[in-house]
Amino acid sequence: MLKQDTKNHFLPKRSPELGELVQVRARRWLVEEVVTPKISGQSSLVRLACADDDNQGQALEVYWDYEPDRRILEEEGWGDLASQGFDAPQQFGAFLHTLRWNCVTATDPNLFQAPFRAGIKIDAYQMEPLRKALRLLWAGYLNQRVV
């Protein structure tokens, strides 16, 4: 028997299995262990590891039947991956270039990144004083200490 919650999806009656993805407390978790109750009618203890990027690996133990928003994530969309084909090489290249642009660190003194992110038009003569300052030993050292 399934119980329905307020978001129009059904709460699972069964406990999750080892390795399944579940949603509890508005986060996605990986099931690491399920401890079945010794007495019939009690809730299973489920040990979880967070799968969300901002809390990855954080451990949590819950009594499965007492979690109001519990869900077993069975359909994560992996079957639909590339079902509509792949992106054109130019489009994928633009995406890859965007990822590279966002991953650049401030440790390269020859790279001036911040003004271009703001969409400001930069002329070469405006950047020359900054380039010279960054090449100075003490300025480079100070830049590394601040970051």
C-alpha positions as CSV (number, residue, x, y, z in Angstrom):
1,M,0.0,0.0,0.0
2,L,1.3,3.4,-0.9
3,K,0.6,6.7,0.9
4,Q,0.2,9.9,-1.1
5,D,1.9,13.1,0.0
6,T,1.0,16.7,-0.7
7,K,3.2,16.9,-3.9
8,N,1.2,14.3,-5.8
9,H,3.9,11.7,-5.7
10,F,3.6,8.5,-3.8
11,L,5.8,7.6,-0.8
12,P,7.4,4.2,-1.1
13,K,6.3,1.6,1.4
14,R,9.5,-0.5,0.9
15,S,12.9,0.4,2.3
16,P,15.6,1.4,-0.2
17,E,18.3,-1.0,-1.2
18,L,22.1,-0.6,-1.0
19,G,23.4,1.6,-3.8
20,E,20.0,3.3,-4.6
21,L,19.6,7.0,-4.9
22,V,17.0,8.5,-2.6
23,Q,15.6,11.9,-1.8
24,V,15.3,12.8,1.9
25,R,15.1,16.3,3.4
26,A,15.1,18.0,0.0
27,R,18.5,16.4,-0.9
28,R,19.7,13.4,-2.9
29,W,21.5,10.7,-1.0
30,L,23.2,7.4,-1.8
31,V,22.2,4.5,0.3
32,E,25.2,3.0,2.1
33,E,23.5,0.6,4.5
34,V,20.0,-0.5,5.4
35,V,19.6,-2.0,8.9
36,T,16.3,-4.0,9.0
37,P,14.4,-3.8,12.3
38,K,14.5,-6.7,14.7
39,I,10.8,-6.3,15.5
40,S,8.2,-6.4,12.8
41,G,6.4,-3.1,12.2
42,Q,9.3,-0.9,13.1
43,S,11.1,1.4,10.6
44,S,14.4,0.5,8.9
45,L,17.5,2.5,9.8
46,V,19.0,3.8,6.6
47,R,22.6,5.2,6.5
48,L,23.0,7.7,3.7
49,A,25.8,9.7,2.0
50,C,24.9,13.0,0.4
51,A,25.2,13.1,-3.4
52,D,24.6,16.9,-3.8
53,D,27.5,19.0,-4.8
54,D,27.4,21.4,-1.8
55,N,27.3,18.7,0.8
56,Q,29.0,15.7,-0.9
57,G,29.8,12.8,1.3
58,Q,28.0,14.1,4.4
59,A,26.6,11.2,6.4
60,L,23.0,10.9,7.6
61,E,21.1,8.2,9.4
62,V,17.3,8.2,9.2
63,Y,14.4,6.0,10.1
64,W,13.0,5.5,6.7
65,D,9.3,5.3,7.4
66,Y,9.4,8.5,9.5
67,E,10.8,10.8,6.8
68,P,7.8,12.8,5.3
69,D,9.5,13.5,1.9
70,R,11.2,10.2,1.3
71,R,11.5,9.1,-2.3
72,I,13.4,6.4,-4.1
73,L,14.8,7.9,-7.3
74,E,14.4,5.2,-9.8
75,E,14.1,7.3,-13.0
76,E,17.1,9.7,-13.1
77,G,17.0,10.1,-16.9
78,W,20.1,8.2,-17.8
79,G,18.1,6.2,-20.3
80,D,17.2,9.4,-22.2
81,L,20.8,10.6,-22.4
82,A,21.6,11.4,-26.1
83,S,18.2,10.1,-27.2
84,Q,17.9,13.3,-29.4
85,G,21.4,13.0,-30.7
86,F,24.5,15.0,-29.9
87,D,25.2,18.7,-30.2
88,A,26.9,20.1,-33.2
89,P,30.7,20.3,-32.8
90,Q,30.6,24.1,-32.8
91,Q,27.9,24.2,-30.1
92,F,29.7,21.7,-28.0
93,G,33.0,23.6,-28.5
94,A,31.3,26.8,-27.3
95,F,30.1,25.0,-24.2
96,L,33.6,23.5,-23.5
97,H,35.1,26.9,-24.0
98,T,32.7,28.4,-21.5
99,L,33.7,25.7,-19.0
100,R,37.4,26.5,-19.5
101,W,36.8,30.2,-19.1
102,N,35.0,29.7,-15.8
103,C,37.7,27.4,-14.4
104,V,40.6,29.8,-15.0
105,T,42.4,30.8,-11.8
106,A,43.9,34.1,-10.9
107,T,47.4,32.6,-10.6
108,D,48.4,33.3,-14.2
109,P,49.8,36.9,-14.3
110,N,49.4,37.0,-18.1
111,L,45.7,36.5,-17.9
112,F,43.4,39.4,-17.5
113,Q,39.9,38.0,-16.9
114,A,37.7,40.1,-14.7
115,P,37.2,43.1,-17.0
116,F,36.1,40.9,-19.8
117,R,33.5,39.1,-17.7
118,A,31.8,42.5,-17.0
119,G,31.5,43.2,-20.7
120,I,33.6,46.3,-20.6
121,K,35.5,47.3,-23.7
122,I,39.2,47.2,-22.9
123,D,41.9,48.8,-25.1
124,A,45.4,47.4,-25.0
125,Y,46.9,50.6,-23.6
126,Q,44.7,50.4,-20.5
127,M,46.0,46.9,-19.7
128,E,49.8,47.7,-20.0
129,P,50.2,49.2,-16.5
130,L,48.4,46.3,-15.0
131,R,50.6,43.8,-16.9
132,K,53.8,45.6,-15.7
133,A,52.6,45.6,-12.1
134,L,51.7,41.9,-12.2
135,R,55.2,41.0,-13.5
136,L,56.9,42.7,-10.6
137,L,58.1,40.2,-8.0
138,W,56.5,41.8,-5.0
139,A,53.1,42.4,-6.8
140,G,53.0,38.7,-7.8
141,Y,53.8,37.7,-4.3
142,L,51.2,40.0,-2.9
143,N,48.6,38.7,-5.3
144,Q,49.3,35.1,-4.2
145,R,49.1,36.0,-0.5
146,V,45.8,37.8,-0.9
147,V,44.2,35.0,-2.9
